[in-house]
Amino acid sequence: MQERYLVIIIVSLMLISLIGCTETVSNSLSPLNATETDSIVGIIARIETGEFGKRILVEENVEVTEPLDPGGKKTWYTISEQSDLFRQTGKNSHLEIGVDELKTDQIVWAWSTGIHMLSYPTQTGAKRIIVLKQM
């Protein structure tokens, strides 16, 4: 009988510790969930279509030409089938869009897939692009 209670207690403690170790993942598309290191807010300065598909050049400030100057972050994002593309329709609402709806002079929030080619502008895959404002 004591062995049965001991097994129940051990299994209960294991379940409690497993539940306590799980991570809650937010499905929110809010730009506030991004970190500075994996995202950029900027203007689509150029759009190109090449052998790997469409890519967009996002610039924090189109007038800044030096990478270390404030506003000098510039990144080429290659759009793939895995890229999530949205247009912000309200404070916390978004509408899925197609790649053809990305236009120059739009203000976007762009997330990378994490791997960057060290060039200027940097080059990476697009994990998520949210069009914040049409110009």
Beta strands, then each sheet from edge to edge (+ up, - down):
strand 1: 39-50
strand 2: 53-59
strand 3: 74-78
strand 4: 84-88
strand 5: 94-96
strand 6: 107-117
strand 7: 122-133
sheet 1: 5+ 4- 7- 3- 2+ 1- 6+
end
